[in-house]
Amino acid sequence: MDRSPEMDAFLAASAQALRSATRGEAARAAEAVIQRWDSRVGTAGPGGQKLPVCDWVDRALVGAPIPRQELATAFAGLKDRLAWKRRASADPADTLFWDGHANAVILGPGGIEVRDDLWVGVTVMAPGIRYVDHDHPPEEVYLALTPGEWWNAAMDWTDPGPTGFIYNPPGIAHAMRSGAGPFLALWYLPL
């Protein structure tokens, strides 16, 4: 499989944003993800699948901060190829969360490019949504494309701003939430 020009543009913009934003453990994790996507190309994944909450993606991209505009534009070239899904553990009875969030994998299991050595993905949330507390073994770096807040067991709720990042160490409980507008964030995990 050859990578599309759109995927190449997204990965180049991601690498630039990660390298300019991260430091410390987050920079090390980000570099591990970049090295993995540079080392090989995965296989072609499933086609696009959209959920109703995905209507917020275009609105979020319009408001992407200037420092992340290149990344937002590159992501827009891929968004229609993504297979958007609700969190597997989401409870349909919690209609606010069920209808207010979606995740998609860009590189990784079930992604546009299927890989087993990393996850690069995206989360969209409607305004006023709090993502459920969760944890996972891989460490994780987030880059925000809209305002939003993150929490983990080692820090209070914080908005990293238009040039910042969030780093979650391996296995730490964490969550995120949108404010008055839509939430759109990219996540990068070395496996």
C-alpha positions, 0 to 999 in steps of 0.5 A, a space after each residue: 500500500 502506498 500512502 496517499 498525498 493526504 496521509 503524507 500531508 497529515 503525517 508531516 503536519 503532525 510531526 511538525 506540531 508534535 516536535 514544536 509542542 512537546 517536551 520531556 516524556 511527551 517529546 520522547 513518546 511523540 518521537 517514538 510514534 513518528 519513528 514508527 510511522 516513518 519505518 513502514 506503511 500499514 495495510 489499507 483499512 476499512 472505508 469511512 463511516 460517520 456518526 451524527 456527532 461528526 457534524 461538529 468536525 467541520 465546525 471545529 476545523 473552522 475554529 482551529 487555532 492559527 498555530 494548528 491550522 496546517 494540521 487542521 487542514 491536513 486532517 480535513 483531507 482525511 476526515 471522510 475516510 475515517 470509520 468513526 465509532 463510539 467508545 466501546 464501553 459507552 452506555 447507550 442509556 447515557 444518551 448525552 455521552 452516547 450521542 455526543 462523542 466519536 473516535 476514529 483511528 487514522 493509523 492503528 487497529 481499524 484505521 485508514 492504515 492498519 498498524 499494530 505498533 501505534 495508534 494515531 486517532 481523533 476524538 470529536 465531542 459536541 459542546 458540553 460533553 465530558 468523556 468518561 474516565 479511562 486508562 490504558 497501558 500505552 502512554 499518550 500525547 494529545 494535540 488539541 485542534 479546539 479549546 477543551 480541557 483534560 484531567 488525569 490522576 496527576 493533574 487538575 483540569 487544564 486547557 493546553 491552549 493552541 500550542 500546548 499538549 497533554 501527556 498521559 503516562 502509561 496506565 493513568 486514569 484520565 478524561 477530557 471535556 468540551 466547553 461551549 464549543 465543539 471539541 476536536 483533538 488528535 491522539 498519538 500512542 506508541 504501542 
